[in-house]
Amino acid sequence: MLKIYDSNHHFLVLLDKDLDDVQITDTLDTGWRTLHFKIPCKTEYLNYIDEENYIETDDYSYVIKEIKNEDNKYLSVECGPNIDSIKSAIINVVDLNL
């Protein structure tokens, strides 16, 4: 289940169907994750899939980086880590240590 937010962090929709080929990849040297999924070109959720929108899972936050229309049936969506949330976590830890 994926929660979609616009670029201003306003909640848009909960993606709980029509997803295909969902893959989460962990990068061991950085600890960051990437998300990849496909969604049908003809779905009610299509208007919410925009580059720079945010996607949240139960334990991680992503930013939509690339959307490709590969075969006119599915959109391939590539997401990178939401570094804003990582930056704020680091700032909070630094503030606590002052």
PyRosetta script that sets phi, psi and omega in degrees:
from pyrosetta import init, pose_from_sequence

init()
pose = pose_from_sequence("MLKIYDSNHHFLVLLDKDLDDVQITDTLDTGWRTLHFKIPCKTEYLNYIDEENYIETDDYSYVIKEIKNEDNKYLSVECGPNIDSIKSAIINVVDLNL")
pose.set_psi(1, 129.9)
pose.set_omega(1, -177.8)
pose.set_phi(2, -120.4)
pose.set_psi(2, 133.9)
pose.set_omega(2, 175.2)
pose.set_phi(3, -98.7)
pose.set_psi(3, 128.3)
pose.set_omega(3, -178.3)
pose.set_phi(4, -105.7)
pose.set_psi(4, 131.8)
pose.set_omega(4, 176.9)
pose.set_phi(5, -124.3)
pose.set_psi(5, 150.2)
pose.set_omega(5, 176.4)
pose.set_phi(6, -76.9)
pose.set_psi(6, -178.7)
pose.set_omega(6, -176.4)
pose.set_phi(7, -67.6)
pose.set_psi(7, -12.7)
pose.set_omega(7, 176.2)
pose.set_phi(8, -100.6)
pose.set_psi(8, 13.8)
pose.set_omega(8, 177.8)
pose.set_phi(9, 67.9)
pose.set_psi(9, 26.4)
pose.set_omega(9, 174.6)
pose.set_phi(10, -91.7)
pose.set_psi(10, 129.4)
pose.set_omega(10, -178.5)
pose.set_phi(11, -61.9)
pose.set_psi(11, 134.6)
pose.set_omega(11, 179.7)
pose.set_phi(12, -111.3)
pose.set_psi(12, -54.7)
pose.set_omega(12, -172.3)
pose.set_phi(13, -162.5)
pose.set_psi(13, 158.7)
pose.set_omega(13, 174.5)
pose.set_phi(14, -104.2)
pose.set_psi(14, 116.6)
pose.set_omega(14, 179.4)
pose.set_phi(15, -88.0)
pose.set_psi(15, 107.7)
pose.set_omega(15, -178.2)
pose.set_phi(16, -128.3)
pose.set_psi(16, 4.7)
pose.set_omega(16, 176.6)
pose.set_phi(17, -149.7)
pose.set_psi(17, 170.5)
pose.set_omega(17, 178.5)
pose.set_phi(18, 70.7)
pose.set_psi(18, 7.0)
pose.set_omega(18, 178.0)
pose.set_phi(19, -86.2)
pose.set_psi(19, 143.8)
pose.set_omega(19, 178.6)
pose.set_phi(20, -140.1)
pose.set_psi(20, 149.6)
pose.set_omega(20, 174.3)
pose.set_phi(21, 54.1)
pose.set_psi(21, 48.2)
pose.set_omega(21, 179.6)
pose.set_phi(22, -76.6)
pose.set_psi(22, 125.3)
pose.set_omega(22, -179.7)
pose.set_phi(23, -135.5)
pose.set_psi(23, 130.2)
pose.set_omega(23, 173.3)
pose.set_phi(24, -114.3)
pose.set_psi(24, 128.0)
pose.set_omega(24, -178.1)
pose.set_phi(25, -117.8)
pose.set_psi(25, 126.9)
pose.set_omega(25, 175.6)
pose.set_phi(26, -94.1)
pose.set_psi(26, 133.9)
pose.set_omega(26, 173.7)
pose.set_phi(27, -99.3)
pose.set_psi(27, 112.6)
pose.set_omega(27, -171.7)
pose.set_phi(28, -65.0)
pose.set_psi(28, -38.6)
pose.set_omega(28, -175.9)
pose.set_phi(29, -72.5)
pose.set_psi(29, -25.5)
pose.set_omega(29, 179.8)
pose.set_phi(30, -107.7)
pose.set_psi(30, -22.9)
pose.set_omega(30, -176.3)
pose.set_phi(31, 82.9)
pose.set_psi(31, 1.6)
pose.set_omega(31, -179.3)
pose.set_phi(32, -85.3)
pose.set_psi(32, 158.7)
pose.set_omega(32, 178.6)
pose.set_phi(33, -121.4)
pose.set_psi(33, 153.0)
pose.set_omega(33, 170.8)
pose.set_phi(34, -123.0)
pose.set_psi(34, 154.8)
pose.set_omega(34, -179.2)
pose.set_phi(35, -126.5)
pose.set_psi(35, 136.5)
pose.set_omega(35, 175.8)
pose.set_phi(36, -132.2)
pose.set_psi(36, 137.6)
pose.set_omega(36, 172.7)
pose.set_phi(37, -155.0)
pose.set_psi(37, 164.4)
pose.set_omega(37, 175.0)
pose.set_phi(38, -118.0)
pose.set_psi(38, 146.9)
pose.set_omega(38, 179.5)
pose.set_phi(39, -139.6)
pose.set_psi(39, 139.9)
pose.set_omega(39, -178.6)
pose.set_phi(40, -59.4)
pose.set_psi(40, 144.9)
pose.set_omega(40, 177.7)
pose.set_phi(41, -65.3)
pose.set_psi(41, -26.8)
pose.set_omega(41, 179.0)
pose.set_phi(42, -109.0)
pose.set_psi(42, 81.9)
pose.set_omega(42, 178.3)
pose.set_phi(43, -139.4)
pose.set_psi(43, 156.5)
pose.set_omega(43, 179.3)
pose.set_phi(44, -67.9)
pose.set_psi(44, -18.0)
pose.set_omega(44, -176.9)
pose.set_phi(45, -87.9)
pose.set_psi(45, -5.9)
pose.set_omega(45, -171.4)
pose.set_phi(46, -56.0)
pose.set_psi(46, -37.5)
pose.set_omega(46, -178.5)
pose.set_phi(47, -67.2)
pose.set_psi(47, -14.7)
pose.set_omega(47, -177.9)
pose.set_phi(48, -95.6)
pose.set_psi(48, -9.0)
pose.set_omega(48, -178.1)
pose.set_phi(49, -93.9)
pose.set_psi(49, 95.6)
pose.set_omega(49, 179.4)
pose.set_phi(50, -130.6)
pose.set_psi(50, 147.0)
pose.set_omega(50, 175.7)
pose.set_phi(51, -61.1)
pose.set_psi(51, 141.3)
pose.set_omega(51, -178.3)
pose.set_phi(52, 76.9)
pose.set_psi(52, 2.1)
pose.set_omega(52, 168.3)
pose.set_phi(53, -76.1)
pose.set_psi(53, 159.2)
pose.set_omega(53, -176.8)
pose.set_phi(54, -102.2)
pose.set_psi(54, 148.3)
pose.set_omega(54, 175.7)
pose.set_phi(55, -129.8)
pose.set_psi(55, 132.9)
pose.set_omega(55, 176.7)
pose.set_phi(56, -119.1)
pose.set_psi(56, 140.4)
pose.set_omega(56, 168.6)
pose.set_phi(57, -107.1)
pose.set_psi(57, -171.1)
pose.set_omega(57, 179.7)
pose.set_phi(58, -61.9)
pose.set_psi(58, -28.6)
pose.set_omega(58, -172.8)
pose.set_phi(59, -133.9)
pose.set_psi(59, 11.7)
pose.set_omega(59, -176.7)
pose.set_phi(60, -156.0)
pose.set_psi(60, 155.6)
pose.set_omega(60, 179.4)
pose.set_phi(61, -122.7)
pose.set_psi(61, 135.5)
pose.set_omega(61, -176.5)
pose.set_phi(62, -126.6)
pose.set_psi(62, 164.3)
pose.set_omega(62, 172.1)
pose.set_phi(63, -122.2)
pose.set_psi(63, 134.1)
pose.set_omega(63, 177.1)
pose.set_phi(64, -71.2)
pose.set_psi(64, 119.1)
pose.set_omega(64, -176.6)
pose.set_phi(65, -103.4)
pose.set_psi(65, -31.9)
pose.set_omega(65, -176.4)
pose.set_phi(66, -152.0)
pose.set_psi(66, 139.1)
pose.set_omega(66, 177.6)
pose.set_phi(67, -128.4)
pose.set_psi(67, 123.9)
pose.set_omega(67, -179.3)
pose.set_phi(68, -122.3)
pose.set_psi(68, 137.1)
pose.set_omega(68, 172.3)
pose.set_phi(69, -98.1)
pose.set_psi(69, 99.5)
pose.set_omega(69, -171.2)
pose.set_phi(70, -84.5)
pose.set_psi(70, -39.6)
pose.set_omega(70, -172.5)
pose.set_phi(71, -140.1)
pose.set_psi(71, 18.8)
pose.set_omega(71, -178.0)
pose.set_phi(72, 63.1)
pose.set_psi(72, 7.1)
pose.set_omega(72, 174.6)
pose.set_phi(73, -112.8)
pose.set_psi(73, -38.3)
pose.set_omega(73, -177.9)
pose.set_phi(74, -129.3)
pose.set_psi(74, 146.5)
pose.set_omega(74, 168.1)
pose.set_phi(75, -97.0)
pose.set_psi(75, 135.6)
pose.set_omega(75, 175.2)
pose.set_phi(76, -98.8)
pose.set_psi(76, 123.6)
pose.set_omega(76, -174.2)
pose.set_phi(77, -115.6)
pose.set_psi(77, 125.1)
pose.set_omega(77, 178.6)
pose.set_phi(78, -111.0)
pose.set_psi(78, 130.0)
pose.set_omega(78, -178.3)
pose.set_phi(79, -126.6)
pose.set_psi(79, 139.9)
pose.set_omega(79, 175.8)
pose.set_phi(80, -108.0)
pose.set_psi(80, 174.1)
pose.set_omega(80, -179.3)
pose.set_phi(81, -67.0)
pose.set_psi(81, 145.6)
pose.set_omega(81, 174.3)
pose.set_phi(82, -81.9)
pose.set_psi(82, 97.3)
pose.set_omega(82, -175.3)
pose.set_phi(83, -72.9)
pose.set_psi(83, -19.4)
pose.set_omega(83, 176.7)
pose.set_phi(84, -59.5)
pose.set_psi(84, -43.0)
pose.set_omega(84, -179.9)
pose.set_phi(85, -68.7)
pose.set_psi(85, -33.2)
pose.set_omega(85, 177.8)
pose.set_phi(86, -70.0)
pose.set_psi(86, -42.0)
pose.set_omega(86, 178.1)
pose.set_phi(87, -60.9)
pose.set_psi(87, -43.7)
pose.set_omega(87, -178.6)
pose.set_phi(88, -66.5)
pose.set_psi(88, -34.1)
pose.set_omega(88, 177.3)
pose.set_phi(89, -66.2)
pose.set_psi(89, -39.2)
pose.set_omega(89, 178.7)
pose.set_phi(90, -67.3)
pose.set_psi(90, -43.1)
pose.set_omega(90, 179.3)
pose.set_phi(91, -61.9)
pose.set_psi(91, -42.2)
pose.set_omega(91, 179.2)
pose.set_phi(92, -62.0)
pose.set_psi(92, -40.2)
pose.set_omega(92, 179.5)
pose.set_phi(93, -67.5)
pose.set_psi(93, -42.8)
pose.set_omega(93, 179.1)
pose.set_phi(94, -63.1)
pose.set_psi(94, -42.6)
pose.set_omega(94, 179.3)
pose.set_phi(95, -60.7)
pose.set_psi(95, -38.1)
pose.set_omega(95, -179.3)
pose.set_phi(96, -68.5)
pose.set_psi(96, -26.3)
pose.set_omega(96, -178.0)
pose.set_phi(97, -87.8)
pose.set_psi(97, -2.9)
pose.set_omega(97, -179.8)
pose.set_phi(98, -73.8)
pose.dump_pdb("model.pdb")
